[in-house]
């Protein structure tokens, strides 16, 4: 499996489980079977930000969308 395919699979897993408690170990053990260190380095090099930044930004995006579509303040 090449790096781009690995990152794509990891992002798919993250998106499918975005509302649950995700850890780097969960992602690499269930999807990639790579070292957490190498996965994080590869993800940051290819995407331009860390895995935790990606997860945080996606959760904020989902929360913002939910706020726009509801009457909550």
N, C-alpha and C positions, 0 to 999 in steps of 0.2 A: 504494500500500500504506500503510495507516495504521500508527501506532506500535504498537498492541496486536498486530496481525497480524505486524509485523516482529519484535517481541520474542518472540512465540510461535514463529516460524520459527527464530529464533536459539537459543532454548532447545531446540527439537527437534534442531537441529544439534549443540548442545553435548551433549545426552544421548546422541545416536547416536555421538559421538566422545569421550566422557568419559575413556576410558582412553588416548587419544593425546595428544600434545603440542599443546594448543590455544593459539592466540594471538588477540588481538582482530582483527588483520588477516585471519587465516584466516576468522573468523566473518563479518566484514562483506564480504569479497571473494567468498566462496562462497555466501552466503545473501542478504545485504541490499543490497549495492552502495551503502552509505552511508559517510560519513566516520566513521572510528573515534572521533573526538572526540564527534560528535553521537550516535552509537550508545551510547557509554558514558554520556553525560549522560542520554539518554532512558531507558536501562535502569535507571539508578540512581533516576531520578525515579519511574518506574512500579513498580519492584520493591522499592525501599527499601534496596538494597545494590548493590555494584558487580559487574560481570561476573566479575572474578577472585575475589571473595568467594563468589559463587554456585558457581563451578567448584570452589573449595577445599572448601566445605561439602558439595557433592555427592560429591566424592571421599572425604571423611572418612566420610560416611554409607555409601557403598558398602563401604569398608574395614571399618567397624564391623559391617555386616551379614555380611560375609564371615567376620570373626572369630567372630561368634556361631554361624555355621553350620559351622565347622570345628573341629578339635582344636588349631589353632595357638595359641600364647601371644602 
